[in-house]
Amino acid sequence: MTQTILHIDASARRTGSATRDLSERVVRHLNAGRIIRRDLASPLPLITEDWIAANFTPADQRDVVQQDVLSLSDELVSELQKADTIVIGLPIYNFSVPAAFKAWIDLVARAGLTFAYSEEGPKGLLDGKRAILAVASGGTAVGSEIDFATTYARHVLGFIGIHDVEVIAADRMALDPETTLSNAQKAVTELAA
Ligand SMILES: Cc1cc2nc3c(=O)[nH]c(=O)nc-3n(C[C@H](O)[C@H](O)[C@H](O)COP(=O)(O)O)c2cc1C
């Protein structure tokens, strides 16, 4: 069956971006039949009071204005639902994820669509998907206690049901960029297709 990749980039830099270079390498390595592109350097809107009210109105009771308010969020959820693999270029900004990525999360974490409340607590609804994070940082070590980016991304992807999350890290680039980049590029070639 044809594999579909959702390729997301969260770096604000369109040139000279390590995470864009790595995410592109991952996508090429996986060689999927179909690629859906979502570049967060073209920023998504933040959620608003109207958006929240529309989201918490049952789908069959939303008026046309509320349906319209949710249409971009519906489209982003649909991109996720169609994807077998989600590849995310994710720089560390101020010890966490870029605000552009958080805006995407706020638009795709939708009760009834990507997670559901149950007696045992919330349950992710996006089953059977894989995510690959292509991360870069200047000085923060990925996996360290001040890396709130990969820990957060892993947690929130798990929350919507994506538990298979791999991290390709070009971290601490300020120290030895050549070595960290070449290690990350090698890790891409070792990813299971
Ligand atoms: C706004 C901003 C905040 C940053 N904050 C951090 C940080 O907290 N820790 C860190 O190690 N690097 C930080 N960096 C460095 C980036 O993570 C690093 O330059 C990375 O390569 C950016 O990804 P990109 O090359 O794909 O643009 C920051 C960079 C920017 C632009």
PDBQT file of the ligand as one rigid body, heavy atoms in Angstrom, charges set to zero:
ROOT
HETATM    1  C1  LIG A 201      14.380  31.984  18.989  1.00  0.00    +0.000 C 
HETATM    2  C2  LIG A 201      15.440  30.947  19.206  1.00  0.00    +0.000 A 
HETATM    3  C3  LIG A 201      15.557  30.343  20.433  1.00  0.00    +0.000 A 
HETATM    4  C4  LIG A 201      16.514  29.378  20.630  1.00  0.00    +0.000 A 
HETATM    5  N1  LIG A 201      16.581  28.741  21.840  1.00  0.00    +0.000 NA
HETATM    6  C5  LIG A 201      17.473  27.742  22.022  1.00  0.00    +0.000 A 
HETATM    7  C6  LIG A 201      17.515  27.015  23.252  1.00  0.00    +0.000 A 
HETATM    8  O1  LIG A 201      16.742  27.227  24.179  1.00  0.00    +0.000 OA
HETATM    9  N2  LIG A 201      18.441  26.030  23.381  1.00  0.00    +0.000 N 
HETATM   10  C7  LIG A 201      19.311  25.730  22.376  1.00  0.00    +0.000 A 
HETATM   11  O2  LIG A 201      20.122  24.841  22.547  1.00  0.00    +0.000 OA
HETATM   12  N3  LIG A 201      19.274  26.384  21.204  1.00  0.00    +0.000 NA
HETATM   13  C8  LIG A 201      18.381  27.381  20.996  1.00  0.00    +0.000 A 
HETATM   14  N4  LIG A 201      18.339  28.031  19.807  1.00  0.00    +0.000 N 
HETATM   15  C9  LIG A 201      19.230  27.588  18.722  1.00  0.00    +0.000 C 
HETATM   16  C10 LIG A 201      18.495  26.694  17.744  1.00  0.00    +0.000 C 
HETATM   17  O3  LIG A 201      17.917  25.575  18.376  1.00  0.00    +0.000 OA
HETATM   18  C11 LIG A 201      19.458  26.223  16.662  1.00  0.00    +0.000 C 
HETATM   19  O4  LIG A 201      19.968  27.361  15.987  1.00  0.00    +0.000 OA
HETATM   20  C12 LIG A 201      18.786  25.299  15.655  1.00  0.00    +0.000 C 
HETATM   21  O5  LIG A 201      19.729  24.944  14.676  1.00  0.00    +0.000 OA
HETATM   22  C13 LIG A 201      17.587  25.996  15.002  1.00  0.00    +0.000 C 
HETATM   23  O6  LIG A 201      16.993  25.133  14.072  1.00  0.00    +0.000 OA
HETATM   24  P1  LIG A 201      17.103  25.437  12.502  1.00  0.00    +0.000 P 
HETATM   25  O7  LIG A 201      18.597  25.354  12.169  1.00  0.00    +0.000 OA
HETATM   26  O8  LIG A 201      16.343  24.370  11.854  1.00  0.00    +0.000 OA
HETATM   27  O9  LIG A 201      16.563  26.798  12.261  1.00  0.00    +0.000 OA
HETATM   28  C14 LIG A 201      17.398  29.013  19.589  1.00  0.00    +0.000 A 
HETATM   29  C15 LIG A 201      17.267  29.661  18.348  1.00  0.00    +0.000 A 
HETATM   30  C16 LIG A 201      16.312  30.603  18.144  1.00  0.00    +0.000 A 
HETATM   31  C17 LIG A 201      16.181  31.247  16.797  1.00  0.00    +0.000 C 
ENDROOT
TORSDOF 0
